[in-house]
Amino acid sequence: MKIQKLYKMVSLAGLALSGCRLGNPGAATPIPQGSVAGYVVSAGPVAGASVAVLGPDGILATTRTDDSGHFAASVQSLDTTITLVASGGSYGNAAGANVPSGTLRAALPYQSGSAEAVAITPITNALVAAEGYFQGQGLSAAAAVARADTGFMDWLGFDPLVTEPVLPSGGGGSGQTLSAGLRYGLVLAALAHWAHANASRAQTLTGLMAADVAYDGLLNGAGSGGTLALGSLPLSADAYRQGLADALLQVAAAAPPGSTDSLSGPNAQALLAYARTLAESTSPLFGTLPPAPFGGNTLALTVAPLPSWTHGTIVVNGSVTDPYGLPVSVTIAIDQQQYQTVTATPAFAFAIDTSRLSDAVHGVTVTARDAAGDQASYQGSVGIDNTPPQACVSVFEPLVGGVLMAGRWQDLSGVVAGVADGAALAITPGAWEVEVPVPVPSPLVVAMSDAAGNQQSFSWALSSASNPAPCP
């Protein structure tokens, strides 16, 4: 019995390999010929890559990609899960140099005789790694593909296996729509940008992603050797979510102005919304850890120093730059009460009429915020004094060759200077004095100015009959 069973198994395998399958008992039918086609895309279309189509029993077909990264191959197989391996080839970078692509993989269910379309990208490479983990947990190959694909699809908002990537422009995409293909292209470009921003190659990041999901089926930074890191950046669920969202907006900020994939183009709001979706994803790919709110990056905000005291109209000015090149709204609040909002260009200025404020020291808060939720703030204070100095005379003493006058002053910000007939006042806290040489004019005009810039003049007659009254 065992020999007969073994003979039957060998016979079935022989029929499969010969392009036939069993239909009715005793009758063999040809296995229909199907096909698989698509694109190999890394940070750009991968030209000259060798693509092998693998079934459970070995190679089903081989082909190569053309200059656009496209490939096509005929496949003759029963229903199964096929794996495509793209090796070699290169893509062009922004500097015009050819960059080796390395090896990328994709796996998908194949129905005998069907024409399948597939993308082979760094994302599908991570999918294959996740599928390996899920198969190790007891799932079938088809179920593992579906499980892995669902996790990434929930995060990215498109099916990475079957969506054809459209690379960012010069004006990529069509019409006014942020298509699934353009989102795919932006994600791939963002991964490369994120890697470079952390002093790493794009292949390093995508390799880390594959190692991450291969360990426990999650994108959470956990690997067999501990926490994974991109350069000096420890990886985690939020590092992936926020990092990709930030990098995508930076790629869009650098796109040609007005293009479909630009933050200054028709899809600006859609791009911001998509970045928020990436950053705040609750995909099972990240486990049960809730996402951090989108945004939170610090904008580069500079505010010119405020004077200690001022009066009249004060101008608060500065500048703010946004990492994405987004418009930034800047709001000024006085004592936590919003006063005015302007748009930075990146410079901004507020003209504050201080007559609306009491004479006192007031808190000043300047807050900058972009549409992505990133913000920065400045806190300072400024003294407002719109009341000129008040003064009185306590000493009026004729001298040989002149007259000595002295008195007191009152002022919130403090008297800082004064003159009497060209002679400078000696100012001390709350008091003043001056010696005016002859001939002493009458009336004698004494002028004072305070730290806020207010000025006041006092006129006193000097005849013996009308000497100034002493200070109370």
C-alpha positions as CSV (number, residue, x, y, z in Angstrom):
1,M,0.0,0.0,0.0
2,K,2.8,2.4,0.8
3,I,4.5,1.8,-2.5
4,Q,1.3,2.3,-4.4
5,K,0.6,5.6,-2.6
6,L,4.2,6.8,-3.3
7,Y,3.7,5.8,-7.0
8,K,0.6,7.9,-7.2
9,M,2.3,10.9,-5.6
10,V,5.2,10.6,-8.1
11,S,2.7,10.3,-11.0
12,L,0.9,13.4,-9.9
13,A,4.1,15.4,-9.6
14,G,5.1,14.2,-13.0
15,L,1.9,15.4,-14.5
16,A,2.3,18.8,-12.9
17,L,5.8,19.2,-14.1
18,S,4.8,18.2,-17.6
19,G,2.2,20.9,-17.9
20,C,-0.8,18.6,-17.2
21,R,-3.2,18.1,-14.4
22,L,-5.8,15.5,-13.5
23,G,-9.4,16.2,-14.3
24,N,-11.6,13.2,-14.5
25,P,-10.0,10.0,-13.4
26,G,-7.7,8.7,-16.0
27,A,-7.8,12.0,-18.1
28,A,-5.0,14.6,-18.1
29,T,-5.7,18.3,-19.0
30,P,-3.1,20.9,-19.8
31,I,-2.3,23.5,-17.2
32,P,-3.4,26.9,-18.5
33,Q,-0.8,29.4,-19.3
34,G,-1.0,32.6,-17.4
35,S,1.2,35.6,-16.9
36,V,2.6,38.0,-14.3
37,A,3.7,41.5,-15.1
38,G,4.4,44.7,-13.3
39,Y,7.1,47.1,-12.2
40,V,10.2,46.9,-10.0
41,V,10.6,50.3,-8.2
42,S,12.9,51.2,-5.4
43,A,13.5,55.0,-5.0
44,G,13.1,55.0,-8.8
45,P,12.3,52.5,-11.6
46,V,14.8,49.7,-11.5
47,A,16.2,49.0,-15.0
48,G,18.1,45.8,-15.9
49,A,16.9,43.7,-13.0
50,S,16.7,40.0,-13.3
51,V,13.2,38.8,-12.2
52,A,12.6,35.2,-11.2
53,V,9.1,33.8,-10.6
54,L,9.2,31.1,-8.0
55,G,6.6,28.5,-7.2
56,P,6.7,25.9,-4.4
57,D,8.7,23.6,-6.6
58,G,11.2,26.0,-8.1
59,I,11.5,28.6,-10.9
60,L,8.5,29.0,-13.1
61,A,9.9,31.8,-15.3
62,T,12.6,34.4,-15.5
63,T,12.7,37.8,-17.2
64,R,14.3,41.2,-17.0
65,T,13.1,44.8,-16.4
66,D,13.3,47.4,-19.1
67,D,14.4,51.0,-18.6
68,S,11.0,51.9,-17.0
69,G,11.3,49.0,-14.5
70,H,8.6,47.0,-16.3
71,F,8.7,43.2,-16.6
72,A,6.4,40.5,-17.9
73,A,6.6,36.7,-17.8
74,S,4.5,33.7,-18.9
75,V,3.6,31.4,-16.1
76,Q,2.2,27.8,-16.2
77,S,1.2,26.6,-12.8
78,L,-1.6,25.2,-10.7
79,D,-3.2,27.5,-8.1
80,T,-0.5,28.5,-5.7
81,T,1.4,31.3,-4.0
82,I,4.2,32.7,-6.2
83,T,7.2,34.7,-5.1
84,L,9.0,37.1,-7.4
85,V,12.6,38.0,-6.8
86,A,14.1,41.0,-8.5
87,S,17.9,41.1,-8.2
88,G,20.5,43.4,-9.7
89,G,19.6,46.4,-11.8
90,S,19.8,50.1,-10.8
91,Y,17.8,53.2,-10.6
92,G,18.7,56.9,-11.1
93,N,18.9,59.2,-8.2
94,A,18.4,63.0,-8.1
95,A,22.0,63.6,-9.0
96,G,21.7,61.6,-12.1
97,A,23.8,58.7,-10.9
98,N,22.8,55.0,-11.1
99,V,22.2,53.4,-7.7
100,P,22.3,49.6,-7.4
101,S,18.9,48.3,-6.3
102,G,19.8,45.2,-4.4
103,T,17.3,42.4,-4.1
104,L,13.5,43.0,-3.8
105,R,10.8,40.5,-3.4
106,A,7.0,40.2,-3.6
107,A,4.6,37.3,-3.1
108,L,1.0,36.9,-4.2
109,P,-1.7,34.3,-4.7
110,Y,-1.7,33.0,-8.3
111,Q,-4.8,31.4,-9.9
112,S,-3.9,29.0,-12.7
113,G,-4.2,30.7,-16.1
114,S,-4.7,34.2,-14.7
115,A,-2.9,37.4,-15.7
116,E,-1.5,38.9,-12.5
117,A,-0.2,42.4,-12.0
118,V,2.2,43.1,-9.2
119,A,4.6,45.7,-7.9
120,I,8.0,44.7,-6.5
121,T,9.2,47.4,-4.1
122,P,10.9,47.9,-0.7
123,I,7.4,47.7,0.8
124,T,6.6,44.3,-0.8
125,N,10.0,43.2,0.4
126,A,8.9,43.8,3.9
127,L,5.6,42.1,3.1
128,V,7.5,38.9,2.2
129,A,9.4,39.1,5.5
130,A,6.1,39.5,7.4
131,E,4.6,36.6,5.5
132,G,7.5,34.4,6.6
133,Y,6.7,35.2,10.2
134,F,3.0,34.5,9.9
135,Q,3.7,31.2,8.1
136,G,6.0,30.3,11.1
137,Q,2.9,30.9,13.3
138,G,1.0,28.3,11.4
139,L,-0.8,30.3,8.7
140,S,-0.9,29.0,5.1
141,A,1.1,30.8,2.5
142,A,-2.1,32.5,1.1
143,A,-3.3,33.5,4.5
144,A,0.1,34.9,5.4
145,V,0.1,37.0,2.3
146,A,-3.4,38.4,3.1
147,R,-2.4,39.1,6.7
148,A,0.7,40.9,5.8
149,D,-0.9,42.8,3.0
150,T,-3.8,44.0,5.2
151,G,-1.5,45.5,7.8
152,F,0.5,47.6,5.3
153,M,-2.6,48.5,3.3
154,D,-4.3,49.8,6.5
155,W,-1.3,52.0,7.1
156,L,-0.5,53.2,3.6
157,G,-4.1,53.5,2.3
158,F,-3.4,51.5,-0.9
159,D,-2.6,47.9,-1.7
160,P,1.2,47.8,-2.1
161,L,1.1,44.5,-4.0
162,V,-1.1,45.6,-6.9
163,T,-0.8,49.4,-7.1
164,E,1.5,50.7,-9.7
165,P,3.8,53.4,-8.2
166,V,3.8,56.8,-9.9
167,L,7.0,58.6,-8.9
168,P,6.9,62.2,-7.7
169,S,7.5,64.8,-10.3
170,G,8.1,67.1,-12.1
171,G,4.3,67.0,-11.9
172,G,3.7,63.3,-11.4
173,G,0.2,61.9,-11.3
174,S,-2.7,63.1,-13.4
175,G,-5.4,65.7,-13.0
176,Q,-6.2,67.1,-9.5
177,T,-6.2,63.7,-7.7
178,L,-3.7,62.4,-5.2
179,S,-4.1,58.9,-6.7
180,A,-3.1,55.6,-5.0
181,G,-0.2,55.3,-7.4
182,L,1.1,58.8,-6.6
183,R,0.8,58.1,-2.9
184,Y,2.8,54.9,-3.5
185,G,5.5,56.9,-5.3
186,L,5.6,59.5,-2.6
187,V,6.0,56.8,0.1
188,L,8.9,55.2,-1.7
189,A,10.6,58.6,-2.2
190,A,9.9,59.5,1.5
191,L,11.6,56.3,2.7
192,A,14.7,57.2,0.7
193,H,14.6,60.8,2.0
194,W,14.1,59.6,5.6
195,A,17.0,57.2,5.3
196,H,19.3,59.9,3.9
197,A,18.3,62.4,6.6
198,N,19.5,59.8,9.2
199,A,22.9,59.3,7.4
200,S,21.8,56.0,5.9
201,R,21.1,54.4,2.6
202,A,17.5,53.7,1.5
203,Q,18.3,50.0,1.4
204,T,19.4,50.2,5.0
205,L,16.0,51.4,6.1
206,T,14.0,49.0,4.0
207,G,16.3,46.2,5.2
208,L,15.5,47.2,8.8
209,M,11.8,47.2,8.1
210,A,12.0,43.7,6.7
211,A,14.0,42.5,9.7
212,D,11.5,44.2,12.0
213,V,8.4,42.5,10.7
214,A,10.3,39.2,10.3
215,Y,10.8,39.2,14.1
216,D,7.3,39.5,15.4
217,G,5.1,40.5,12.4
218,L,5.0,44.2,13.7
219,L,6.7,47.4,12.7
220,N,7.7,48.3,16.3
221,G,11.5,48.5,16.2
222,A,12.0,45.1,17.9
223,G,14.6,42.7,16.4
224,S,16.3,39.6,17.4
225,G,19.2,41.6,18.8
226,G,17.1,44.2,20.6
227,T,15.9,47.6,19.4
228,L,16.6,48.4,15.8
229,A,18.0,51.8,14.9
230,L,18.3,53.9,11.7
231,G,21.6,55.6,12.3
232,S,21.3,57.1,15.7
233,L,17.4,57.0,15.6
234,P,15.9,54.1,17.6
235,L,13.0,52.7,15.6
236,S,9.6,52.2,17.1
237,A,5.9,52.2,16.0
238,D,5.8,56.0,16.3
239,A,9.2,56.5,14.7
240,Y,7.9,54.8,11.6
241,R,4.5,56.5,11.6
242,Q,5.8,60.1,12.3
243,G,9.1,59.6,10.4
244,L,7.4,58.6,7.1
245,A,4.8,61.3,7.5
246,D,7.4,64.0,8.0
247,A,9.6,62.7,5.2
248,L,6.6,62.6,2.8
249,L,5.8,66.3,3.5
250,Q,9.5,67.2,3.0
251,V,9.5,65.4,-0.4
252,A,6.3,67.3,-1.3
253,A,7.7,70.6,-0.1
254,A,10.7,70.1,-2.5
255,A,8.4,69.3,-5.5
256,P,8.1,71.8,-8.3
257,P,5.7,74.6,-7.2
258,G,2.2,74.0,-8.3
259,S,2.7,70.4,-9.3
260,T,0.3,67.6,-8.4
261,D,2.6,66.3,-5.6
262,S,3.6,69.7,-4.3
263,L,2.5,71.4,-1.1
264,S,1.9,74.5,-3.2
265,G,-0.1,72.6,-5.7
266,P,-3.8,71.5,-6.0
267,N,-3.3,68.5,-3.7
268,A,-1.8,70.5,-0.8
269,Q,-4.6,69.7,1.6
270,A,-4.9,66.1,0.4
271,L,-1.1,65.7,1.1
272,L,-1.5,67.1,4.6
273,A,-4.4,64.8,5.2
274,Y,-2.5,61.8,3.9
275,A,0.5,62.6,6.1
276,R,-1.8,62.8,9.1
277,T,-3.3,59.4,8.2
278,L,0.2,57.9,8.1
279,A,1.3,59.5,11.4
280,E,-1.9,58.6,13.2
281,S,-2.5,55.1,11.8
282,T,-4.0,52.4,14.0
283,S,-3.0,49.6,11.6
284,P,-2.5,46.2,13.3
285,L,1.0,46.5,11.8
286,F,1.9,48.6,14.8
287,G,0.3,46.4,17.5
288,T,-1.9,48.0,20.1
289,L,0.2,51.1,20.8
290,P,-1.9,54.2,20.1
291,P,-0.3,56.8,17.8
292,A,1.1,60.1,18.9
293,P,-0.8,63.2,17.5
294,F,0.4,64.3,14.1
295,G,2.8,67.2,14.2
296,G,4.9,68.3,17.1
297,N,8.0,69.3,15.2
298,T,9.5,72.6,16.3
299,L,9.5,75.4,13.8
300,A,12.5,77.7,13.6
301,L,11.0,80.8,15.3
302,T,13.0,83.9,16.0
303,V,11.5,87.0,17.7
304,A,13.5,90.3,17.9
305,P,14.3,91.3,21.5
306,L,11.6,93.3,23.2
307,P,12.4,96.6,25.0
308,S,12.2,96.7,28.8
309,W,9.8,99.7,28.5
310,T,8.0,101.4,25.7
311,H,5.1,103.7,24.9
312,G,2.9,104.4,21.9
313,T,3.0,101.8,19.2
314,I,5.4,98.9,19.6
315,V,6.4,96.6,16.7
316,V,7.0,93.0,17.5
317,N,8.8,91.3,14.6
318,G,10.6,88.2,13.7
319,S,10.7,85.3,11.3
320,V,9.8,81.6,11.2
321,T,10.8,78.8,8.8
322,D,8.8,75.6,8.2
323,P,10.5,72.2,7.5
324,Y,8.0,71.5,4.8
325,G,7.8,75.0,3.3
326,L,4.2,75.3,4.5
327,P,2.5,78.6,5.2
328,V,2.8,79.4,8.9
329,S,0.3,81.5,10.8
330,V,1.7,83.5,13.7
331,T,-0.4,84.8,16.6
332,I,0.6,87.3,19.2
333,A,-1.1,87.3,22.6
334,I,-0.8,90.0,25.3
335,D,-1.4,88.6,28.9
336,Q,-2.8,85.4,27.2
337,Q,-5.4,87.4,25.3
338,Q,-5.1,86.9,21.5
339,Y,-4.3,90.2,19.8
340,Q,-3.6,89.5,16.2
341,T,-2.7,86.8,13.6
342,V,-0.6,87.1,10.5
343,T,0.9,84.8,7.9
344,A,4.7,84.6,8.0
345,T,6.6,85.1,4.6
346,P,8.8,84.0,6.5
347,A,9.1,87.4,8.2
348,F,6.3,88.8,10.3
349,A,5.5,91.9,12.3
350,F,2.8,93.1,14.7
351,A,2.1,96.8,15.4
352,I,0.7,97.0,18.9
353,D,-1.1,100.2,19.9
354,T,-0.2,100.2,23.6
355,S,-2.8,102.9,24.5
356,R,-5.2,100.0,24.7
357,L,-3.1,98.5,27.5
358,S,-2.6,99.6,31.1
359,D,0.7,101.0,32.3
360,A,2.4,97.9,33.6
361,V,4.6,95.0,32.6
362,H,2.7,92.7,30.2
363,G,3.4,89.1,29.1
364,V,3.9,88.6,25.4
365,T,3.4,85.2,23.7
366,V,4.1,84.6,20.0
367,T,2.9,81.3,18.6
368,A,3.7,79.9,15.1
369,R,1.7,77.0,13.7
370,D,1.6,75.3,10.3
371,A,-1.1,73.2,8.7
372,A,0.7,70.0,9.7
373,G,0.2,70.8,13.3
374,D,3.9,71.7,14.0
375,Q,4.4,74.7,16.2
376,A,6.8,76.9,18.1
377,S,6.3,79.6,20.7
378,Y,8.1,82.5,22.3
379,Q,7.4,84.1,25.6
380,G,8.7,87.4,26.8
381,S,7.5,90.6,28.5
382,V,7.5,94.3,27.8
383,G,6.8,97.3,30.1
384,I,4.2,99.7,28.9
385,D,4.3,103.3,30.3
386,N,2.3,105.9,28.4
387,T,2.3,108.4,31.3
388,P,5.0,111.1,31.2
389,P,7.1,111.9,34.3
390,Q,5.8,114.1,37.0
391,A,8.2,116.4,39.0
392,C,8.3,118.9,41.8
393,V,10.8,121.3,43.3
394,S,12.1,120.9,46.8
395,V,15.2,123.1,46.7
396,F,15.5,126.5,45.2
397,E,18.7,128.1,46.3
398,P,20.5,131.1,44.7
399,L,24.2,130.6,44.4
400,V,27.0,132.9,43.5
401,G,26.9,132.8,39.8
402,G,23.8,130.6,39.5
403,V,21.0,128.8,41.2
404,L,20.6,125.3,42.6
405,M,17.4,123.5,42.0
406,A,16.4,120.0,43.2
407,G,13.3,118.0,43.6
408,R,11.6,114.7,43.2
409,W,10.1,112.8,40.3
410,Q,7.5,110.1,39.9
411,D,7.3,107.8,36.9
412,L,6.6,104.0,36.4
413,S,9.5,103.3,34.1
414,G,11.9,105.7,35.7
415,V,13.3,109.1,34.7
416,V,16.6,108.5,32.9
417,A,17.6,112.0,31.6
418,G,16.8,115.7,31.8
419,V,18.1,119.2,31.1
420,A,17.6,122.7,32.5
421,D,18.8,125.5,30.3
422,G,21.4,123.2,28.7
423,A,22.6,121.8,32.0
424,A,22.1,118.1,32.5
425,L,20.0,117.0,35.5
426,A,21.6,114.7,38.0
427,I,19.1,111.9,38.3
428,T,19.0,109.5,41.2
429,P,16.1,107.2,42.2
430,G,13.1,109.4,42.8
431,A,15.1,112.7,42.9
432,W,16.8,115.2,40.6
433,E,18.9,118.3,40.9
434,V,20.7,120.8,38.7
435,E,22.9,123.9,39.1
436,V,22.1,126.5,36.5
437,P,24.7,129.2,35.9
438,V,23.8,132.8,35.4
439,P,22.2,134.4,33.6
440,V,19.4,132.1,34.7
441,P,16.3,132.4,32.4
442,S,13.0,133.0,34.0
443,P,10.9,131.0,33.6
444,L,13.3,128.1,33.8
445,V,12.3,125.1,31.7
446,V,13.2,121.7,33.0
447,A,12.7,118.7,30.6
448,M,12.7,115.1,31.6
449,S,12.4,111.8,29.7
450,D,11.7,108.3,31.1
451,A,12.8,104.8,30.1
452,A,9.7,104.3,28.0
453,G,10.5,107.4,25.9
454,N,7.9,109.7,27.4
455,Q,9.0,113.4,27.7
456,Q,7.7,116.1,29.9
457,S,8.7,119.8,30.4
458,F,8.2,121.9,33.5
459,S,8.4,125.7,33.6
460,W,9.2,127.5,36.8
461,A,9.5,131.3,37.3
462,L,12.5,132.3,39.3
463,S,11.6,135.7,40.7
464,S,11.8,135.9,44.5
465,A,8.1,136.6,44.6
466,S,7.2,133.5,42.6
467,N,9.7,130.8,43.7
468,P,8.3,127.4,43.1
469,A,6.3,125.9,45.8
470,P,8.1,123.1,47.6
471,C,7.2,119.4,47.0
472,P,4.4,118.2,49.3
